[in-house]
Amino acid sequence: MQRLYDFLRRHPTGVDCFWAVVLFGITAAAGTAGQDRGGTDSLALLVPVVALLCLVIALRRLMPEKMLVLAAALGVAQLVLNVGVTAADFALLVIVYTVAATGARWASRLALAMSLSAATLAQVRWPHEHASVPGQFAVIVFQTVPFALAWVLGDSIRTRRAYFAQLEERNARLEKEREAQAKVAVAAERARIARELHDVVAHNVSVMVVQADGAAYVLDAAPDQAKKALETISSTGRQALAEMRRLLGVLRTGEHQEGGEYVPQPDVEQIDDLVQQCRGSGLPVDFKIEGTPRPLPSGVELTAYRIVQEALTNTRKHGGPNAGASVRLVYFDDGLGLLVEDDGKGAPHELYEEGGADGQGHGLIGMRERVGMVGGTLDAGPRPGGGFRISVLLPLKPAH
């Protein structure tokens, strides 16, 4: 049965032709129009009208508008030539439904007009001789209802198909939007990873370079200092490798730490360790905390740590040999303030904006992106009298 149903769906015109033949046979079996209801008994007029009405059934899906016009013309011909109502007039009912469901709007309106007037015209042309006026009116209503229902059913099918087509279009549009959002999310994640790698690599490698230069300078004159510098390089390298492993671990799905969480991100408490590391590498840093320390949202803590790390890295890279820096961490009621200053010779502000002296990192651009992600503000620029200054205000929002 399923194969038969699929075959019929693939050949709708063949199915219509079959029903057209059946309708022709039923009309022929019913006899002449004169034997059915009113009209002439002439087969010369009856056969062409019946054949053309069956043709309307056969071609209704291929050319619904043309078949409607043909059906209307045949109806008028029946009235004018006195070819009475036959079983083939069932084609008028079918073409009204077809045009209402699939035809053009003008054809649908024409079909509706035909539906409402056909029974009235037939009753006027071939009235029931023994029926009263109310009886004839009842016959008109009774014969009009099937045509009206056919048009309503067809128009409902049209509306339903249009609704489903709109749903399919909307689903396709939403799918494209989801793909676009996924691409944006991937780009944002790549940018975040790039910022993290920049912060890790730029800071730790700059410490290692400074220590390596110092060790090479005092290797012969002060072996103990060179040894200490090499130890700093070793510990800094291990720290950089540990942070890079953490970042790579985040990228690999399924690799979690105990408890289902990743290795914690740096926070505000680790700024003191960062300052100590900078002091050990030869950069004097004055670090102070003002206000009452308290737990902060993880995004704010990571942003504060990375900004201080980037600022001190830039001081080490651009400040010169005798530069010093100061870090102020201020807890407000509704925000966290950061002030990082240095008194070095500095580098042109454009280099900071481009991502550093080599123009390859993120620099202040990365800082602004981080601050913007938590809704904060950043102000950076040269200090009066020399050096560079970075001021940041991070709002304290409830952590989710």
N, C-alpha and C positions, 0 to 999 in steps of 0.2 A: 504493500500500500504506500509506503514511504517513497519508493521509487516512482510509482505512478504519480504521486502528488508532486514530486520534484520535476517529473517530465511535463506535467501540465503547467507548472509555474514557468518552465523554460519556453513553452510554446503557447502563450496566451492567445495569439491570433488564430492558431489552429483550433483552440477550444471554442472561440467565438464562431468560427466557421461551422463547427459541428453543431452548435446550438442554432445557428441560422438555418441549416438544413433541417433540423428537427422542427423548427418553427414553420418552415415552408410545408413540411409534411403534415403538421397538425392543421394548418390552414387549408390545405388541399382536402384533408379528410373531413373537415367541417362543412365543406360544400361552398357554394357561391355566396357572394355577399348578400344577395337578395334573400337567401335562405337563412342568413344569420340575423341581420337587422337592417331593414330598409335598403335603399339603393337599387342600382340596376343589376340585372342578371347577366350582363355582357362579359364573357370571359376575356374578350379582347382588351377591356379596360382593367379587369380584375387581376389578371396574371402579371402584367408589368408592375402594377402598384405593389402587389405582394412580394414579387421578386426584389424590387428595390428596397422595400422595408426590411427584408431579410439581409440584403446587402449592408444596410445600416448596422445590423447586429454584427456582421462579419468584420467590418472595418472600424468599429467604434473606438478601438484603442489606438489604431494607427493614425487616424485623422478625426478626432472627436468633433472639432468645430465644423468641418465640411459635412460630416454625417448628420450633425444637428440641422444644418441648413437644408440638406436633402430631405430629412424627416419633416421639417416644417413645410417644404415645398410639396411633399407627398400628401401631407394633411390638407393643405389648401386644395390640391388636385382632387382629393376625395370629396371635398365639399362641393367643388365646382362641377365635377363630372358625375356626381351622385353615386360614387363608389362607397357603399356602406361600410360600417365597422366590421372588421374581421379579426381573427386571432393574431394576424401579423401586426396589428396596431400595438401589440405588446412591445414592439420595437421602440415606440415613442417613449414608453415608460423607462426602458433600459437606457436610451440615449440621454434622457434627462438626468438620470443618476450619473452616468459617465461624465458628462460635461460639467456637472456640479462638482465632481470629485477631481477631475484632471484638466478640464478645459480652461480656456482664457476667461477672464472676468466678464467680458461682454457676452460671451457665449453662455456663461452661467446665468446671467440676467435674462437673456433671451429664453433659455430653458425654463426659468421660473415663470416668465410671462406665458409661455406655451402651456405649462402645467396648470395655471389658474384659468386659462381660457378654453382649453381643448374640450372639456366636458360640456361647457355651456354652448359652444358652437355646434357640437354634435347633437345636443338636445334640441337646439333650434332648427337644425337641418333635418333631423329625423325624430320628431317628437313622438311620444307615446300617445296614441290616439285616445285611449280610454282613461288616461291618468289625469287627475285634477292638477290645478296649478301648484298647490303645496306638494303633491306627489312628484311632479316634474322637478320642482326645486330640490326635493329630497334626493332624487336621482342624480341631479347635477352635483350636489354636495358629496354624495356617496362615490361618484366617479372621480371627483377632483382630489379627494383625500389621498388615494394611492400616488398620484402624480406629485402632490405636495410633499408627501413623506419621502418619496424617492429623491426629490431635490434636497430636502433637509438632510437625509442620510449622506448623500454625496458631498454636500457642503461640510458636514461634520468630519467626514473622512479627509477632505482637503485640509481643514483646520488641524486635525490631528497629525497629518503628515508634515505640515509646516512646523508644528510644535516640535516634533521629533527631529526634524532637520535643524531647527534652531538649537536644540539641545546638543546635537552632534557637533555643530559649529562651535558652540560654547565650550564643549569638552576639548575640542581640538585647540581652541585658543588658550584654554587653561593649561593644556599640556605644553604648549609652546612657552607660556609664561613660566611654568615650573622649570622647564629646561633653561630658560634665561636666568631665573633666580638661582638655579643650581650653579650655572657658570659664574654668576656674580659671587656666590658663596665660596666657590673654589678660588677665585681671584683674591677675595678678601683673606681667605686662609693662607694663601701663598704669601700675601703681603705681611700677614702677622708672623709667619714663620721666618720670612726674610728679616723682619725687625728683630726677632729674637736672636737669630744667628748673627746679625750685625752687632747686637749688643754684646753677645758672648764673645765673639771672635775679636771685635775691635778692642774691647777693654783688655781681655787677657793677653792677646798678642802684643798690644802696645806695652804692657807691663813686662812681658818677656823680652821684647826688643830693648827696652831701657836697661833692664838688668843684664842682658847679654853684652850691650855696649859698655856698661860699667865694669863687668867682669873682664872683658878683653882689655880695658884700660889699666886695671890694677892687677892683672894676673901675675906679673913678675914682681911688682913692688909690694903688693899686699895680698898674698895668697889666701889669707883668712877671709878678707872681704870678697874676693872672687868666689871662694867656696860658698859663702853666704848667699851671694847673688845667684849662683847656680842652683842652690837649694830653693830659692824663691822662684826661679824659672821652672824647676821641677814641680813644685806645689801648684803654681799657677797653671801649668800645662795640664796637670791632673784635674784641676777644677774645671778648666775649659772642656776637657774630654767628658767629664761627668755631666756637665750641662748639655753638651751636644748629644750625649746618649739619651738624656731625658727628652730632648726635643724629638729625636728620631723615634723614641719609644712612643711618643704621642701620635706620630704618624702611622704607626703600625697598629692596625686593629687587633684586639684580642690580647695585647701585651699590657697587662695591668699589674700594679703592685698589690701587696697584700691589702685585703679589705676592698678591692675593686677600685682603687683610686690611683692616680698617677703620682709621681714624685712631686711634692709640693713646690709651687713657684716661689721665687724669692719674695720676701716681704720687707716691711719697714724695719723690723728688728735686725735684719741682715745688713742694713746700711752701715752700721757700726763696723761690721767685719770688712765691708768694702772700703771704708775709710782707712782702717788699719792696714789693709793690703796696699793701698795707695801710699800710705806713709812708709811702709816697708820698701816700696819701690823707689823712694827718694822724693816724693811729692808731699810737702807739708800741707796738711789739711786740718782746719779748725772745724770741729763738728759740735753743734749745740742743738738741744731739743727744748722747745718752749711749749708751755701748755701741759695738759694732762694726757699722757699716752692712753690709748684705748683701742679696742679691736676695730679694724676697718674692713670695708668690703675688699675681697681678694683682688678685684680689678684695680682698685685705687692703690693698694699696697704694691702690686707688681708695677704699676705705672710710676709710682714714686721711686721705687728702687731703680728702674731702668733709666729714668731721667737723670738721677744722680750719677749712675754709672756712666752714661753717655757724656754728661757734662764734665766729669773728672777725666774721662778718656780724652776729650777735646782739649782740656787744659794741659794734659801731659803731651799731646801731640803738637799743640800750637803755642803753648805758653812760654816756651824757652827754658833754659837750664835753671834759672833762679825763681821760677814762678811758684806761687803758693795759692791755696784755694781755701774757701770757707763754705760750709754747708749748714744751713739753718732749716730745721724741721719744726713747723709751728702748727699746733693743734688748735683750731678754732671750734666754736660750737657747731657750725654747719659746714666746715670744710677743713682741708689740710693744705697748709702753705709750704712751699719749697722755695728756698733762695740759695742759689749756687753762684758764687763769684770767684774770680781769680784776678791776680794782679800781673799776669804775664804780658808779653808783648802782643799775644793774640794773632789771629789770622783775619784776613778780610771777611766781612760778614757774608759775602756771597759764597765763600767756600763752605761756611757752615750750612747755608741754605741748600747748597748742592750736595751735601753729604760728607764733608770733610775735605782735607787738602787734596786728596787723590780723586775727589769727585765720584767715588764709587759706592760709598755707603749711603746711609739715610740721613744722618745729621739731624738738623732741626726739623726737617720734614717728617722724619720718624717720630720725633718728640711731639710735634703738633698732632700727628695722627693718633698717638697714644692718648694724649690729653683730650682730644676731641671724642674719642670712644667712650670716655667716662664723663663727658659733659663739662670739662674744665676749661681753663684759659691759660695761655702761655704768653709771656713777654720776654723777648731775648734781644740782646744788642750789646754794643761796646759800652764799657763804663767810662764815665768822665775821669780823665787822668790816666787811662790805660786799663787793659784787662777786658774781661767779658762777664756779662751778668745774665742769669737765667732765673726768671721768677714765674712760679706756677701756683695756681689755686685749683685744688681738686675738691669738688663738692662731695659731701659724705651722704650717700644715699643708702637706704637699707639694702643689705646684701640679699640676693634671692637664691 
